Amino acid sequence: MGKDGKNAVRVTTTLTKEQYGRLGKIAERNGVKVAWLVRRAVETFLVEHVEGGQVPLTLK
């Protein structure tokens, strides 16, 4: 994502309070924002699963 935001799309999601709290602790320890962690997690998922083949999701 560019710093000017021109190559970006805003996405809204809902996390549990526990998930957000855990992410907050990780972010604080590493000196980053929760949003940065989420972007990294999405990028990692795309590289490891989508570009590499079938997505291993269990749907109920």
mmJSON file of the N, C-alpha and C atoms, coordinates in Angstrom:
{"data_MODEL":{"atom_site":{
"group_PDB":["ATOM","ATOM","ATOM","ATOM","ATOM","ATOM","ATOM","ATOM","ATOM","ATOM","ATOM","ATOM","ATOM","ATOM","ATOM","ATOM","ATOM","ATOM","ATOM","ATOM","ATOM","ATOM","ATOM","ATOM","ATOM","ATOM","ATOM","ATOM","ATOM","ATOM","ATOM","ATOM","ATOM","ATOM","ATOM","ATOM","ATOM","ATOM","ATOM","ATOM","ATOM","ATOM","ATOM","ATOM","ATOM","ATOM","ATOM","ATOM","ATOM","ATOM","ATOM","ATOM","ATOM","ATOM","ATOM","ATOM","ATOM","ATOM","ATOM","ATOM","ATOM","ATOM","ATOM","ATOM","ATOM","ATOM","ATOM","ATOM","ATOM","ATOM","ATOM","ATOM","ATOM","ATOM","ATOM","ATOM","ATOM","ATOM","ATOM","ATOM","ATOM","ATOM","ATOM","ATOM","ATOM","ATOM","ATOM","ATOM","ATOM","ATOM","ATOM","ATOM","ATOM","ATOM","ATOM","ATOM","ATOM","ATOM","ATOM","ATOM","ATOM","ATOM","ATOM","ATOM","ATOM","ATOM","ATOM","ATOM","ATOM","ATOM","ATOM","ATOM","ATOM","ATOM","ATOM","ATOM","ATOM","ATOM","ATOM","ATOM","ATOM","ATOM","ATOM","ATOM","ATOM","ATOM","ATOM","ATOM","ATOM","ATOM","ATOM","ATOM","ATOM","ATOM","ATOM","ATOM","ATOM","ATOM","ATOM","ATOM","ATOM","ATOM","ATOM","ATOM","ATOM","ATOM","ATOM","ATOM","ATOM","ATOM","ATOM","ATOM","ATOM","ATOM","ATOM","ATOM","ATOM","ATOM","ATOM","ATOM","ATOM","ATOM","ATOM","ATOM","ATOM","ATOM","ATOM","ATOM","ATOM","ATOM","ATOM","ATOM","ATOM","ATOM","ATOM","ATOM","ATOM","ATOM","ATOM","ATOM"],
"id":[1,2,3,4,5,6,7,8,9,10,11,12,13,14,15,16,17,18,19,20,21,22,23,24,25,26,27,28,29,30,31,32,33,34,35,36,37,38,39,40,41,42,43,44,45,46,47,48,49,50,51,52,53,54,55,56,57,58,59,60,61,62,63,64,65,66,67,68,69,70,71,72,73,74,75,76,77,78,79,80,81,82,83,84,85,86,87,88,89,90,91,92,93,94,95,96,97,98,99,100,101,102,103,104,105,106,107,108,109,110,111,112,113,114,115,116,117,118,119,120,121,122,123,124,125,126,127,128,129,130,131,132,133,134,135,136,137,138,139,140,141,142,143,144,145,146,147,148,149,150,151,152,153,154,155,156,157,158,159,160,161,162,163,164,165,166,167,168,169,170,171,172,173,174,175,176,177,178,179,180],
"type_symbol":["N","C","C","N","C","C","N","C","C","N","C","C","N","C","C","N","C","C","N","C","C","N","C","C","N","C","C","N","C","C","N","C","C","N","C","C","N","C","C","N","C","C","N","C","C","N","C","C","N","C","C","N","C","C","N","C","C","N","C","C","N","C","C","N","C","C","N","C","C","N","C","C","N","C","C","N","C","C","N","C","C","N","C","C","N","C","C","N","C","C","N","C","C","N","C","C","N","C","C","N","C","C","N","C","C","N","C","C","N","C","C","N","C","C","N","C","C","N","C","C","N","C","C","N","C","C","N","C","C","N","C","C","N","C","C","N","C","C","N","C","C","N","C","C","N","C","C","N","C","C","N","C","C","N","C","C","N","C","C","N","C","C","N","C","C","N","C","C","N","C","C","N","C","C","N","C","C","N","C","C"],
"label_atom_id":["N","CA","C","N","CA","C","N","CA","C","N","CA","C","N","CA","C","N","CA","C","N","CA","C","N","CA","C","N","CA","C","N","CA","C","N","CA","C","N","CA","C","N","CA","C","N","CA","C","N","CA","C","N","CA","C","N","CA","C","N","CA","C","N","CA","C","N","CA","C","N","CA","C","N","CA","C","N","CA","C","N","CA","C","N","CA","C","N","CA","C","N","CA","C","N","CA","C","N","CA","C","N","CA","C","N","CA","C","N","CA","C","N","CA","C","N","CA","C","N","CA","C","N","CA","C","N","CA","C","N","CA","C","N","CA","C","N","CA","C","N","CA","C","N","CA","C","N","CA","C","N","CA","C","N","CA","C","N","CA","C","N","CA","C","N","CA","C","N","CA","C","N","CA","C","N","CA","C","N","CA","C","N","CA","C","N","CA","C","N","CA","C","N","CA","C","N","CA","C","N","CA","C","N","CA","C","N","CA","C"],
"label_alt_id":[null,null,null,null,null,null,null,null,null,null,null,null,null,null,null,null,null,null,null,null,null,null,null,null,null,null,null,null,null,null,null,null,null,null,null,null,null,null,null,null,null,null,null,null,null,null,null,null,null,null,null,null,null,null,null,null,null,null,null,null,null,null,null,null,null,null,null,null,null,null,null,null,null,null,null,null,null,null,null,null,null,null,null,null,null,null,null,null,null,null,null,null,null,null,null,null,null,null,null,null,null,null,null,null,null,null,null,null,null,null,null,null,null,null,null,null,null,null,null,null,null,null,null,null,null,null,null,null,null,null,null,null,null,null,null,null,null,null,null,null,null,null,null,null,null,null,null,null,null,null,null,null,null,null,null,null,null,null,null,null,null,null,null,null,null,null,null,null,null,null,null,null,null,null,null,null,null,null,null,null],
"label_comp_id":["MET","MET","MET","GLY","GLY","GLY","LYS","LYS","LYS","ASP","ASP","ASP","GLY","GLY","GLY","LYS","LYS","LYS","ASN","ASN","ASN","ALA","ALA","ALA","VAL","VAL","VAL","ARG","ARG","ARG","VAL","VAL","VAL","THR","THR","THR","THR","THR","THR","THR","THR","THR","LEU","LEU","LEU","THR","THR","THR","LYS","LYS","LYS","GLU","GLU","GLU","GLN","GLN","GLN","TYR","TYR","TYR","GLY","GLY","GLY","ARG","ARG","ARG","LEU","LEU","LEU","GLY","GLY","GLY","LYS","LYS","LYS","ILE","ILE","ILE","ALA","ALA","ALA","GLU","GLU","GLU","ARG","ARG","ARG","ASN","ASN","ASN","GLY","GLY","GLY","VAL","VAL","VAL","LYS","LYS","LYS","VAL","VAL","VAL","ALA","ALA","ALA","TRP","TRP","TRP","LEU","LEU","LEU","VAL","VAL","VAL","ARG","ARG","ARG","ARG","ARG","ARG","ALA","ALA","ALA","VAL","VAL","VAL","GLU","GLU","GLU","THR","THR","THR","PHE","PHE","PHE","LEU","LEU","LEU","VAL","VAL","VAL","GLU","GLU","GLU","HIS","HIS","HIS","VAL","VAL","VAL","GLU","GLU","GLU","GLY","GLY","GLY","GLY","GLY","GLY","GLN","GLN","GLN","VAL","VAL","VAL","PRO","PRO","PRO","LEU","LEU","LEU","THR","THR","THR","LEU","LEU","LEU","LYS","LYS","LYS"],
"label_asym_id":["A","A","A","A","A","A","A","A","A","A","A","A","A","A","A","A","A","A","A","A","A","A","A","A","A","A","A","A","A","A","A","A","A","A","A","A","A","A","A","A","A","A","A","A","A","A","A","A","A","A","A","A","A","A","A","A","A","A","A","A","A","A","A","A","A","A","A","A","A","A","A","A","A","A","A","A","A","A","A","A","A","A","A","A","A","A","A","A","A","A","A","A","A","A","A","A","A","A","A","A","A","A","A","A","A","A","A","A","A","A","A","A","A","A","A","A","A","A","A","A","A","A","A","A","A","A","A","A","A","A","A","A","A","A","A","A","A","A","A","A","A","A","A","A","A","A","A","A","A","A","A","A","A","A","A","A","A","A","A","A","A","A","A","A","A","A","A","A","A","A","A","A","A","A","A","A","A","A","A","A"],
"label_entity_id":["1","1","1","1","1","1","1","1","1","1","1","1","1","1","1","1","1","1","1","1","1","1","1","1","1","1","1","1","1","1","1","1","1","1","1","1","1","1","1","1","1","1","1","1","1","1","1","1","1","1","1","1","1","1","1","1","1","1","1","1","1","1","1","1","1","1","1","1","1","1","1","1","1","1","1","1","1","1","1","1","1","1","1","1","1","1","1","1","1","1","1","1","1","1","1","1","1","1","1","1","1","1","1","1","1","1","1","1","1","1","1","1","1","1","1","1","1","1","1","1","1","1","1","1","1","1","1","1","1","1","1","1","1","1","1","1","1","1","1","1","1","1","1","1","1","1","1","1","1","1","1","1","1","1","1","1","1","1","1","1","1","1","1","1","1","1","1","1","1","1","1","1","1","1","1","1","1","1","1","1"],
"label_seq_id":[1,1,1,2,2,2,3,3,3,4,4,4,5,5,5,6,6,6,7,7,7,8,8,8,9,9,9,10,10,10,11,11,11,12,12,12,13,13,13,14,14,14,15,15,15,16,16,16,17,17,17,18,18,18,19,19,19,20,20,20,21,21,21,22,22,22,23,23,23,24,24,24,25,25,25,26,26,26,27,27,27,28,28,28,29,29,29,30,30,30,31,31,31,32,32,32,33,33,33,34,34,34,35,35,35,36,36,36,37,37,37,38,38,38,39,39,39,40,40,40,41,41,41,42,42,42,43,43,43,44,44,44,45,45,45,46,46,46,47,47,47,48,48,48,49,49,49,50,50,50,51,51,51,52,52,52,53,53,53,54,54,54,55,55,55,56,56,56,57,57,57,58,58,58,59,59,59,60,60,60],
"pdbx_PDB_ins_code":[null,null,null,null,null,null,null,null,null,null,null,null,null,null,null,null,null,null,null,null,null,null,null,null,null,null,null,null,null,null,null,null,null,null,null,null,null,null,null,null,null,null,null,null,null,null,null,null,null,null,null,null,null,null,null,null,null,null,null,null,null,null,null,null,null,null,null,null,null,null,null,null,null,null,null,null,null,null,null,null,null,null,null,null,null,null,null,null,null,null,null,null,null,null,null,null,null,null,null,null,null,null,null,null,null,null,null,null,null,null,null,null,null,null,null,null,null,null,null,null,null,null,null,null,null,null,null,null,null,null,null,null,null,null,null,null,null,null,null,null,null,null,null,null,null,null,null,null,null,null,null,null,null,null,null,null,null,null,null,null,null,null,null,null,null,null,null,null,null,null,null,null,null,null,null,null,null,null,null,null],
"Cartn_x":[0.84,0.0,0.879,0.556,1.313,1.0,1.946,1.752,0.668,0.394,-0.626,-2.023,-2.138,-3.435,-4.123,-3.478,-4.114,-4.249,-3.43,-3.486,-4.057,-5.132,-5.685,-7.207,-7.769,-9.217,-9.472,-10.418,-10.743,-11.688,-11.378,-12.195,-12.576,-13.814,-14.276,-14.604,-14.16,-14.463,-14.724,-15.216,-15.495,-14.668,-13.965,-13.183,-13.811,-13.557,-13.999,-13.107,-13.562,-12.743,-11.445,-11.508,-10.308,-9.318,-9.799,-8.922,-8.25,-9.042,-8.498,-7.492,-7.789,-6.871,-5.552,-5.622,-4.402,-3.578,-4.248,-3.543,-2.929,-3.658,-3.157,-1.875,-1.81,-0.604,0.576,0.328,1.389,1.866,0.905,1.249,2.082,1.674,2.398,3.826,3.979,5.321,6.247,5.664,6.461,6.469,5.826,5.831,5.106,4.03,3.235,1.768,0.944,-0.502,-1.171,-2.344,-3.116,-3.408,-3.72,-4.015,-2.838,-1.622,-0.432,-0.359,-0.638,-0.628,-1.65,-2.826,-3.886,-3.467,-2.886,-2.419,-1.351,-0.423,0.619,0.013,-0.97,-1.627,-2.326,-2.982,-3.654,-2.626,-1.546,-0.512,0.092,0.372,0.921,-0.052,-1.331,-2.35,-2.391,-2.383,-2.445,-1.244,-0.068,1.146,1.16,0.848,0.947,-0.176,-1.372,-2.517,-3.147,-3.434,-4.133,-3.212,-2.023,-1.097,-0.486,-0.476,0.115,-0.85,-2.115,-3.074,-4.374,-4.969,-6.281,-6.228,-7.254,-7.353,-7.897,-7.157,-7.596,-8.575,-9.819,-10.834,-11.857,-12.216,-13.27,-14.541,-15.49,-16.759,-17.824,-18.577,-19.63,-20.982],
"Cartn_y":[-1.18,0.0,1.233,2.158,3.388,4.29,5.11,6.011,7.043,7.315,8.303,7.698,6.386,5.72,5.582,5.989,5.925,4.493,3.594,2.204,1.352,1.842,1.165,1.133,0.143,0.014,-0.243,0.439,0.246,-0.94,-1.812,-2.98,-2.922,-3.223,-3.238,-4.661,-5.058,-6.384,-6.282,-7.336,-7.364,-8.456,-8.103,-9.048,-9.168,-10.287,-10.382,-9.479,-9.153,-8.342,-9.07,-10.387,-11.171,-11.093,-11.258,-11.185,-9.823,-8.767,-7.418,-7.165,-7.634,-7.466,-8.175,-9.392,-10.147,-9.469,-8.985,-8.256,-6.973,-6.308,-5.075,-5.304,-6.4,-6.716,-7.001,-7.743,-8.035,-6.736,-5.895,-4.623,-3.748,-3.658,-2.821,-3.325,-4.63,-5.209,-4.922,-4.801,-4.626,-3.205,-2.303,-0.902,-0.626,-1.375,-1.172,-1.029,-0.707,-0.599,-1.941,-2.144,-3.36,-3.456,-2.352,-2.366,-2.915,-2.574,-3.081,-4.6,-5.104,-6.555,-7.249,-6.661,-7.257,-7.265,-6.169,-6.132,-7.19,-7.346,-8.377,-9.769,-10.006,-11.321,-11.639,-10.656,-10.852,-11.146,-10.393,-10.615,-12.008,-12.427,-13.761,-14.836,-14.673,-15.619,-15.72,-14.58,-14.585,-15.287,-15.001,-15.614,-17.117,-17.523,-18.935,-19.804,-19.262,-20.103,-19.833,-18.611,-18.314,-18.498,-17.917,-18.012,-19.405,-20.135,-21.462,-22.584,-22.296,-23.353,-23.177,-24.293,-24.307,-23.692,-22.962,-22.336,-23.335,-23.615,-24.597,-24.022,-23.83,-23.281,-24.353,-24.42,-25.318,-24.482,-24.776,-24.045,-24.894,-24.269,-24.999,-24.708],
"Cartn_z":[0.0,0.0,0.0,-0.853,-0.904,0.281,0.642,1.777,1.514,0.254,-0.066,-0.068,0.061,0.108,-1.233,-2.326,-3.637,-4.145,-3.645,-4.076,-2.94,-2.323,-1.158,-1.213,-0.544,-0.382,1.091,1.677,3.088,3.236,4.197,4.498,5.972,6.274,7.652,8.05,9.235,9.748,11.242,11.831,13.257,13.906,14.964,15.747,17.122,17.791,19.184,20.02,21.205,22.106,22.427,22.562,22.85,21.692,20.46,19.292,19.205,19.371,19.278,20.393,21.58,22.698,22.467,21.952,21.671,20.59,19.55,18.496,19.049,19.922,20.526,21.308,22.031,22.792,21.871,20.802,19.832,19.18,18.798,18.15,19.082,20.327,21.285,21.498,21.632,21.824,20.649,19.452,18.241,17.706,18.398,17.991,16.686,16.438,15.226,15.604,14.642,14.847,14.537,15.121,14.846,13.355,12.721,11.281,10.483,10.895,10.206,10.336,11.545,11.749,10.859,10.751,9.925,8.462,7.988,6.589,6.347,7.286,7.144,7.134,7.998,8.054,6.735,6.154,4.867,3.781,3.757,2.75,2.878,4.106,4.351,3.876,4.191,3.763,2.242,1.567,0.107,-0.508,0.0,-0.539,-0.275,0.935,1.304,0.763,0.639,0.309,-1.059,-1.351,-2.597,-3.791,-3.736,-4.858,-4.953,-3.832,-3.802,-4.122,-4.25,-4.546,-3.79,-3.429,-2.793,-1.394,-1.039,0.268,1.279,2.359,3.339,4.348,3.937,4.828,5.165,6.436,6.874,6.97,6.126,6.135,6.8,7.686,8.422,7.844],
"occupancy":[1.0,1.0,1.0,1.0,1.0,1.0,1.0,1.0,1.0,1.0,1.0,1.0,1.0,1.0,1.0,1.0,1.0,1.0,1.0,1.0,1.0,1.0,1.0,1.0,1.0,1.0,1.0,1.0,1.0,1.0,1.0,1.0,1.0,1.0,1.0,1.0,1.0,1.0,1.0,1.0,1.0,1.0,1.0,1.0,1.0,1.0,1.0,1.0,1.0,1.0,1.0,1.0,1.0,1.0,1.0,1.0,1.0,1.0,1.0,1.0,1.0,1.0,1.0,1.0,1.0,1.0,1.0,1.0,1.0,1.0,1.0,1.0,1.0,1.0,1.0,1.0,1.0,1.0,1.0,1.0,1.0,1.0,1.0,1.0,1.0,1.0,1.0,1.0,1.0,1.0,1.0,1.0,1.0,1.0,1.0,1.0,1.0,1.0,1.0,1.0,1.0,1.0,1.0,1.0,1.0,1.0,1.0,1.0,1.0,1.0,1.0,1.0,1.0,1.0,1.0,1.0,1.0,1.0,1.0,1.0,1.0,1.0,1.0,1.0,1.0,1.0,1.0,1.0,1.0,1.0,1.0,1.0,1.0,1.0,1.0,1.0,1.0,1.0,1.0,1.0,1.0,1.0,1.0,1.0,1.0,1.0,1.0,1.0,1.0,1.0,1.0,1.0,1.0,1.0,1.0,1.0,1.0,1.0,1.0,1.0,1.0,1.0,1.0,1.0,1.0,1.0,1.0,1.0,1.0,1.0,1.0,1.0,1.0,1.0,1.0,1.0,1.0,1.0,1.0,1.0],
"B_iso_or_equiv":[0.0,0.0,0.0,0.0,0.0,0.0,0.0,0.0,0.0,0.0,0.0,0.0,0.0,0.0,0.0,0.0,0.0,0.0,0.0,0.0,0.0,0.0,0.0,0.0,0.0,0.0,0.0,0.0,0.0,0.0,0.0,0.0,0.0,0.0,0.0,0.0,0.0,0.0,0.0,0.0,0.0,0.0,0.0,0.0,0.0,0.0,0.0,0.0,0.0,0.0,0.0,0.0,0.0,0.0,0.0,0.0,0.0,0.0,0.0,0.0,0.0,0.0,0.0,0.0,0.0,0.0,0.0,0.0,0.0,0.0,0.0,0.0,0.0,0.0,0.0,0.0,0.0,0.0,0.0,0.0,0.0,0.0,0.0,0.0,0.0,0.0,0.0,0.0,0.0,0.0,0.0,0.0,0.0,0.0,0.0,0.0,0.0,0.0,0.0,0.0,0.0,0.0,0.0,0.0,0.0,0.0,0.0,0.0,0.0,0.0,0.0,0.0,0.0,0.0,0.0,0.0,0.0,0.0,0.0,0.0,0.0,0.0,0.0,0.0,0.0,0.0,0.0,0.0,0.0,0.0,0.0,0.0,0.0,0.0,0.0,0.0,0.0,0.0,0.0,0.0,0.0,0.0,0.0,0.0,0.0,0.0,0.0,0.0,0.0,0.0,0.0,0.0,0.0,0.0,0.0,0.0,0.0,0.0,0.0,0.0,0.0,0.0,0.0,0.0,0.0,0.0,0.0,0.0,0.0,0.0,0.0,0.0,0.0,0.0,0.0,0.0,0.0,0.0,0.0,0.0],
"pdbx_formal_charge":[null,null,null,null,null,null,null,null,null,null,null,null,null,null,null,null,null,null,null,null,null,null,null,null,null,null,null,null,null,null,null,null,null,null,null,null,null,null,null,null,null,null,null,null,null,null,null,null,null,null,null,null,null,null,null,null,null,null,null,null,null,null,null,null,null,null,null,null,null,null,null,null,null,null,null,null,null,null,null,null,null,null,null,null,null,null,null,null,null,null,null,null,null,null,null,null,null,null,null,null,null,null,null,null,null,null,null,null,null,null,null,null,null,null,null,null,null,null,null,null,null,null,null,null,null,null,null,null,null,null,null,null,null,null,null,null,null,null,null,null,null,null,null,null,null,null,null,null,null,null,null,null,null,null,null,null,null,null,null,null,null,null,null,null,null,null,null,null,null,null,null,null,null,null,null,null,null,null,null,null],
"auth_seq_id":[1,1,1,2,2,2,3,3,3,4,4,4,5,5,5,6,6,6,7,7,7,8,8,8,9,9,9,10,10,10,11,11,11,12,12,12,13,13,13,14,14,14,15,15,15,16,16,16,17,17,17,18,18,18,19,19,19,20,20,20,21,21,21,22,22,22,23,23,23,24,24,24,25,25,25,26,26,26,27,27,27,28,28,28,29,29,29,30,30,30,31,31,31,32,32,32,33,33,33,34,34,34,35,35,35,36,36,36,37,37,37,38,38,38,39,39,39,40,40,40,41,41,41,42,42,42,43,43,43,44,44,44,45,45,45,46,46,46,47,47,47,48,48,48,49,49,49,50,50,50,51,51,51,52,52,52,53,53,53,54,54,54,55,55,55,56,56,56,57,57,57,58,58,58,59,59,59,60,60,60],
"auth_comp_id":["MET","MET","MET","GLY","GLY","GLY","LYS","LYS","LYS","ASP","ASP","ASP","GLY","GLY","GLY","LYS","LYS","LYS","ASN","ASN","ASN","ALA","ALA","ALA","VAL","VAL","VAL","ARG","ARG","ARG","VAL","VAL","VAL","THR","THR","THR","THR","THR","THR","THR","THR","THR","LEU","LEU","LEU","THR","THR","THR","LYS","LYS","LYS","GLU","GLU","GLU","GLN","GLN","GLN","TYR","TYR","TYR","GLY","GLY","GLY","ARG","ARG","ARG","LEU","LEU","LEU","GLY","GLY","GLY","LYS","LYS","LYS","ILE","ILE","ILE","ALA","ALA","ALA","GLU","GLU","GLU","ARG","ARG","ARG","ASN","ASN","ASN","GLY","GLY","GLY","VAL","VAL","VAL","LYS","LYS","LYS","VAL","VAL","VAL","ALA","ALA","ALA","TRP","TRP","TRP","LEU","LEU","LEU","VAL","VAL","VAL","ARG","ARG","ARG","ARG","ARG","ARG","ALA","ALA","ALA","VAL","VAL","VAL","GLU","GLU","GLU","THR","THR","THR","PHE","PHE","PHE","LEU","LEU","LEU","VAL","VAL","VAL","GLU","GLU","GLU","HIS","HIS","HIS","VAL","VAL","VAL","GLU","GLU","GLU","GLY","GLY","GLY","GLY","GLY","GLY","GLN","GLN","GLN","VAL","VAL","VAL","PRO","PRO","PRO","LEU","LEU","LEU","THR","THR","THR","LEU","LEU","LEU","LYS","LYS","LYS"],
"auth_asym_id":["A","A","A","A","A","A","A","A","A","A","A","A","A","A","A","A","A","A","A","A","A","A","A","A","A","A","A","A","A","A","A","A","A","A","A","A","A","A","A","A","A","A","A","A","A","A","A","A","A","A","A","A","A","A","A","A","A","A","A","A","A","A","A","A","A","A","A","A","A","A","A","A","A","A","A","A","A","A","A","A","A","A","A","A","A","A","A","A","A","A","A","A","A","A","A","A","A","A","A","A","A","A","A","A","A","A","A","A","A","A","A","A","A","A","A","A","A","A","A","A","A","A","A","A","A","A","A","A","A","A","A","A","A","A","A","A","A","A","A","A","A","A","A","A","A","A","A","A","A","A","A","A","A","A","A","A","A","A","A","A","A","A","A","A","A","A","A","A","A","A","A","A","A","A","A","A","A","A","A","A"],
"auth_atom_id":["N","CA","C","N","CA","C","N","CA","C","N","CA","C","N","CA","C","N","CA","C","N","CA","C","N","CA","C","N","CA","C","N","CA","C","N","CA","C","N","CA","C","N","CA","C","N","CA","C","N","CA","C","N","CA","C","N","CA","C","N","CA","C","N","CA","C","N","CA","C","N","CA","C","N","CA","C","N","CA","C","N","CA","C","N","CA","C","N","CA","C","N","CA","C","N","CA","C","N","CA","C","N","CA","C","N","CA","C","N","CA","C","N","CA","C","N","CA","C","N","CA","C","N","CA","C","N","CA","C","N","CA","C","N","CA","C","N","CA","C","N","CA","C","N","CA","C","N","CA","C","N","CA","C","N","CA","C","N","CA","C","N","CA","C","N","CA","C","N","CA","C","N","CA","C","N","CA","C","N","CA","C","N","CA","C","N","CA","C","N","CA","C","N","CA","C","N","CA","C","N","CA","C","N","CA","C","N","CA","C"],
"pdbx_PDB_model_num":[1,1,1,1,1,1,1,1,1,1,1,1,1,1,1,1,1,1,1,1,1,1,1,1,1,1,1,1,1,1,1,1,1,1,1,1,1,1,1,1,1,1,1,1,1,1,1,1,1,1,1,1,1,1,1,1,1,1,1,1,1,1,1,1,1,1,1,1,1,1,1,1,1,1,1,1,1,1,1,1,1,1,1,1,1,1,1,1,1,1,1,1,1,1,1,1,1,1,1,1,1,1,1,1,1,1,1,1,1,1,1,1,1,1,1,1,1,1,1,1,1,1,1,1,1,1,1,1,1,1,1,1,1,1,1,1,1,1,1,1,1,1,1,1,1,1,1,1,1,1,1,1,1,1,1,1,1,1,1,1,1,1,1,1,1,1,1,1,1,1,1,1,1,1,1,1,1,1,1,1]
}}}
